[in-house]
Amino acid sequence: MSDKLETTPGQGIRLYRDLADWYQLLTPVEDYAEEAAFYRRLFETHCQLPPRTLLDLGSGGGHNAAYLKATLACTLVDLEPAMLTLNRQLNPECEHILGDMRSIRLGRTFDNVLVHDAVSYMTTRADLASTIATAFAHTAPGGVAMFDPDYVSGTFEPGTGSGGSDGKGRALRFFEWRWISDTGKEMYVTDMAFLLRDEAGAVEVIHDRHVMGLFPRTVWLDMIAAAGFEPIAIPFEHSSHTESGHELFLGLRRIPGRRI
Ligand SMILES: C[S@@+](CC[C@H](N)C(=O)[O-])C[C@H]1O[C@@H](n2cnc3c(N)ncnc32)[C@H](O)[C@@H]1O
């Protein structure tokens, strides 16, 4: 990878490390109610058994889990300790585990496996295949894995966005800029600028680079099938997706001979 596509050397993605404490002002929990309800319906529709357990790989601040935990016992995995700390505060009744979605093996299975937007951080086909293999290893027979990348290559459009919210005495606003470099690699960049205003009114400006994977939908479907799942693409129009024609992917781990 050329230097210009790397996250800040030695710092990784700052939003999930030293800036994690600001995360809830970037993406408030309330914004997840609608999509979590949609995910729950899909899990319930496609599972061959009534779903009771969920593994969330790359669970971040636990904003989907905050809703899904009402009917599912949730196990929440993330690569960054600071995000798990945040997640524990929001979802103390859930199980939290530090781990990498590409390699973690818990030695047990779940009715549902969710790999939400965090799967967008898989920037090579090898990493994507490893993550899908992790999902398969943890999906019970009759269960469903769900993958919801921010973009696939056919629908990606460069663009910008902005947002943020106010907290107790402090506030965050951000600007994001999505673009594709000329490296020829299957990835795009989201450069984020944060304005962080503290209790005293002082404002700090921070740049944080996120390098994300961008693969054709056929690659997604082929890899989900190659892992052992039956793949399905589901249309999903939601305010969090700026492009039209957004789809998420399901991997069904069928019990042979059994209908839903
Ligand atoms: C946008 S957040 C996820 C938010 C989450 N979907 C929710 O419902 O709140 C992305 C998360 O992916 C995590 N992540 C990135 N790469 C990962 C990996 N290889 N394994 C596990 N987690 C990873 C980051 O640490 C970050 O917490």
PDBQT file of the ligand as one rigid body, heavy atoms in Angstrom, charges set to zero:
ROOT
HETATM    1  C1  LIG A 301     -17.993   1.772  13.311  1.00  0.00    +0.000 C 
HETATM    2  S1  LIG A 301     -17.468   0.761  14.599  1.00  0.00    +0.000 S 
HETATM    3  C2  LIG A 301     -18.727  -0.470  14.717  1.00  0.00    +0.000 C 
HETATM    4  C3  LIG A 301     -20.013   0.033  15.287  1.00  0.00    +0.000 C 
HETATM    5  C4  LIG A 301     -21.012  -1.092  15.542  1.00  0.00    +0.000 C 
HETATM    6  N1  LIG A 301     -21.481  -1.648  14.290  1.00  0.00    +0.000 N 
HETATM    7  C5  LIG A 301     -22.179  -0.674  16.408  1.00  0.00    +0.000 C 
HETATM    8  O1  LIG A 301     -23.268  -1.231  16.235  1.00  0.00    +0.000 OA
HETATM    9  O2  LIG A 301     -21.994   0.162  17.309  1.00  0.00    +0.000 OA
HETATM   10  C6  LIG A 301     -16.166  -0.178  13.852  1.00  0.00    +0.000 C 
HETATM   11  C7  LIG A 301     -15.443  -1.092  14.836  1.00  0.00    +0.000 C 
HETATM   12  O3  LIG A 301     -14.748  -2.108  14.116  1.00  0.00    +0.000 OA
HETATM   13  C8  LIG A 301     -13.663  -2.480  14.914  1.00  0.00    +0.000 C 
HETATM   14  N2  LIG A 301     -12.732  -3.272  14.100  1.00  0.00    +0.000 N 
HETATM   15  C9  LIG A 301     -12.008  -2.866  13.015  1.00  0.00    +0.000 A 
HETATM   16  N3  LIG A 301     -11.268  -3.891  12.557  1.00  0.00    +0.000 NA
HETATM   17  C10 LIG A 301     -11.539  -4.963  13.350  1.00  0.00    +0.000 A 
HETATM   18  C11 LIG A 301     -11.083  -6.319  13.377  1.00  0.00    +0.000 A 
HETATM   19  N4  LIG A 301     -10.173  -6.754  12.499  1.00  0.00    +0.000 N 
HETATM   20  N5  LIG A 301     -11.579  -7.151  14.327  1.00  0.00    +0.000 NA
HETATM   21  C12 LIG A 301     -12.478  -6.695  15.258  1.00  0.00    +0.000 A 
HETATM   22  N6  LIG A 301     -12.939  -5.428  15.280  1.00  0.00    +0.000 NA
HETATM   23  C13 LIG A 301     -12.476  -4.570  14.337  1.00  0.00    +0.000 A 
HETATM   24  C14 LIG A 301     -13.104  -1.140  15.374  1.00  0.00    +0.000 C 
HETATM   25  O4  LIG A 301     -12.241  -1.289  16.479  1.00  0.00    +0.000 OA
HETATM   26  C15 LIG A 301     -14.408  -0.392  15.691  1.00  0.00    +0.000 C 
HETATM   27  O5  LIG A 301     -14.739  -0.483  17.050  1.00  0.00    +0.000 OA
ENDROOT
TORSDOF 0
